[in-house]
Amino acid sequence: MNKDPSTLRSFSHGRWLFWLPALLRTPLQGVLEGHPLPVGQLQALFRDNSFWGRERRPAGLLRSLRGSDVIVSTWDGEDLVAVGRATSDGIYRAVLWDVVVRQDWQGRGAGRAMVSRLLAAPPVRCAERVYAMTTHGVGFYRRLGFHEEEKQHLMLFRTGF
Ligand SMILES: CC(C)(COP(=O)(O)OP(=O)(O)OC[C@H]1O[C@@H](n2cnc3c(N)ncnc32)[C@H](O)[C@@H]1OP(=O)(O)O)[C@@H](O)C(=O)NCCC(=O)NCCS
């Protein structure tokens, strides 16, 4: 089936809205969060299109959304086709997480558009450095202007969860 990326709509969600002065927040929230993000669709997107998020359950997903500064969701009508999120300290460091495009929409620019929107969001834009951790997406992030930082190593501490 022919898929035209110009028909997709994207929305921003997340606690970064609380950066806005209260007077602006209420009217802008309606515009910026113009779409609900049903956790069932999110769960299915991770289950079917990622290897790391296959087992994620609604309660955990909701918690991760609440803990994110920016979330971008992309929709084909009422169907969730891509999602990505970021956390940030608002000045020094921001990290992108869980960037996923539904398989039938991959290769059509949805991932680039979503990451561009995450990078443009105030908490990410204001950070000195933006990190991304990826297993299979190195080429993708390179195309978007990221580089492999050879002076740093990825360190992992397993908490037992
Ligand atoms: C990786 C992923 C997010 C890319 O999204 P996408 O919508 O397919 O990517 P786009 O169509 O926006 O591609 C943007 C550019 O990156 C390139 N690209 C995309 N995936 C790539 C890959 N795996 N390797 C090399 N280049 C890649 C595209 O060719 C395109 O280049 P161009 O602008 O020069 O034409 C998507 O394939 C995906 O969700 N994969 C499964 C989950 C995953 O592995 N995520 C990794 C990030 S954590």
The ligand as an SDF file (V2000), in Angstrom:
LIG
                    3D

 48 50  0  0  0  0  0  0  0  0999 V2000
   15.7340    3.2300   13.2750 C   0  0  0  0  0  0  0  0  0  0  0  0
   14.3590    3.8180   12.9440 C   0  0  0  0  0  0  0  0  0  0  0  0
   13.8490    4.6240   14.1180 C   0  0  0  0  0  0  0  0  0  0  0  0
   14.5200    4.7200   11.7070 C   0  0  0  0  0  0  0  0  0  0  0  0
   13.2730    5.3110   11.3970 O   0  0  0  0  0  0  0  0  0  0  0  0
   12.8290    5.5040    9.8740 P   0  0  0  0  0  0  0  0  0  0  0  0
   11.5510    6.2370    9.8330 O   0  0  0  0  0  0  0  0  0  0  0  0
   12.8820    4.1910    9.1830 O   0  0  0  0  0  0  0  0  0  0  0  0
   14.0210    6.4070    9.3160 O   0  0  0  0  0  0  0  0  0  0  0  0
   13.9180    7.5730    8.2180 P   0  0  0  0  0  0  0  0  0  0  0  0
   13.1450    7.0780    7.0470 O   0  0  0  0  0  0  0  0  0  0  0  0
   13.4520    8.8230    8.8510 O   0  0  0  0  0  0  0  0  0  0  0  0
   15.4480    7.6900    7.8020 O   0  0  0  0  0  0  0  0  0  0  0  0
   16.2230    8.8790    7.9920 C   0  0  0  0  0  0  0  0  0  0  0  0
   17.5920    8.6420    7.3490 C   0  0  0  0  0  0  0  0  0  0  0  0
   18.2820    7.6070    8.0740 O   0  0  0  0  0  0  0  0  0  0  0  0
   18.6190    6.5290    7.1940 C   0  0  0  0  0  0  0  0  0  0  0  0
   18.4450    5.2950    7.9580 N   0  0  0  0  0  0  0  0  0  0  0  0
   17.3270    4.8490    8.5800 C   0  0  0  0  0  0  0  0  0  0  0  0
   17.5640    3.6910    9.2300 N   0  0  0  0  0  0  0  0  0  0  0  0
   18.8720    3.4130    9.0010 C   0  0  0  0  0  0  0  0  0  0  0  0
   19.7320    2.3560    9.3950 C   0  0  0  0  0  0  0  0  0  0  0  0
   19.2970    1.3520   10.1830 N   0  0  0  0  0  0  0  0  0  0  0  0
   21.0170    2.3790    8.9670 N   0  0  0  0  0  0  0  0  0  0  0  0
   21.4750    3.3940    8.1770 C   0  0  0  0  0  0  0  0  0  0  0  0
   20.7130    4.4420    7.7950 N   0  0  0  0  0  0  0  0  0  0  0  0
   19.4370    4.4360    8.1870 C   0  0  0  0  0  0  0  0  0  0  0  0
   17.6360    6.6400    6.0380 C   0  0  0  0  0  0  0  0  0  0  0  0
   18.1430    6.0410    4.8790 O   0  0  0  0  0  0  0  0  0  0  0  0
   17.4800    8.1340    5.9180 C   0  0  0  0  0  0  0  0  0  0  0  0
   18.5950    8.6600    5.2370 O   0  0  0  0  0  0  0  0  0  0  0  0
   18.3840    9.8530    4.1500 P   0  0  0  0  0  0  0  0  0  0  0  0
   17.6740   10.9570    4.8800 O   0  0  0  0  0  0  0  0  0  0  0  0
   19.7460   10.1770    3.7420 O   0  0  0  0  0  0  0  0  0  0  0  0
   17.5210    9.2860    3.0860 O   0  0  0  0  0  0  0  0  0  0  0  0
   13.3610    2.6820   12.5520 C   0  0  0  0  0  0  0  0  0  0  0  0
   13.9150    1.9050   11.5340 O   0  0  0  0  0  0  0  0  0  0  0  0
   12.9770    1.7820   13.7200 C   0  0  0  0  0  0  0  0  0  0  0  0
   12.0800    2.0970   14.4670 O   0  0  0  0  0  0  0  0  0  0  0  0
   13.6460    0.6180   13.8650 N   0  0  0  0  0  0  0  0  0  0  0  0
   13.2830   -0.3430   14.9200 C   0  0  0  0  0  0  0  0  0  0  0  0
   13.6060    0.2010   16.2940 C   0  0  0  0  0  0  0  0  0  0  0  0
   15.0590    0.6220   16.3880 C   0  0  0  0  0  0  0  0  0  0  0  0
   15.9850   -0.1440   16.0760 O   0  0  0  0  0  0  0  0  0  0  0  0
   15.3090    1.8560   16.8210 N   0  0  0  0  0  0  0  0  0  0  0  0
   16.6800    2.3600   16.8880 C   0  0  0  0  0  0  0  0  0  0  0  0
   16.7410    3.6670   17.5100 C   0  0  0  0  0  0  0  0  0  0  0  0
   16.7970    3.4740   19.3020 S   0  0  0  0  0  0  0  0  0  0  0  0
  1  2  1  0
  2  3  1  0
  2  4  1  0
  2 36  1  0
  4  5  1  0
  5  6  1  0
  6  7  2  0
  6  8  1  0
  6  9  1  0
  9 10  1  0
 10 11  2  0
 10 12  1  0
 10 13  1  0
 13 14  1  0
 14 15  1  0
 15 16  1  0
 15 30  1  0
 16 17  1  0
 17 18  1  0
 17 28  1  0
 18 19  1  0
 18 27  1  0
 19 20  2  0
 20 21  1  0
 21 22  1  0
 21 27  2  0
 22 23  1  0
 22 24  2  0
 24 25  1  0
 25 26  2  0
 26 27  1  0
 28 29  1  0
 28 30  1  0
 30 31  1  0
 31 32  1  0
 32 33  2  0
 32 34  1  0
 32 35  1  0
 36 37  1  0
 36 38  1  0
 38 39  2  0
 38 40  1  0
 40 41  1  0
 41 42  1  0
 42 43  1  0
 43 44  2  0
 43 45  1  0
 45 46  1  0
 46 47  1  0
 47 48  1  0
M  END
$$$$
